[in-house]
C-alpha cells in the first residue's frame, strides 16, 4: 500500500481545485482518499482505477496522514 499526496498546480482553471491524498494498493488501484484539509480517510467498497496522467504526486513515507491511514486501514 502506498500513500500519494497530489501536488498538481492547476493554473488553467478558473476555480479552486483541491489536491487530495490517495491510498493506492499494490495493483495500482485507489482504495481510499483523504480530502484536502482533513485527516479522515474515506474508503471505497471496491478498489477503483487510479489515473495519474497529467497530475503530480509525492509519495508520503511518514507523517500524520500516513499514521492515521495505518490506524484506520481495513485490509484492502
Secondary structure, DSSP 8 states (H G I E B T S, - for coil): -EEEEE----TTSSS-----EEEE-TTS-EEEEE-TT---EEEEEEEE----TT--EEEE-SSHHHHHHHHH----
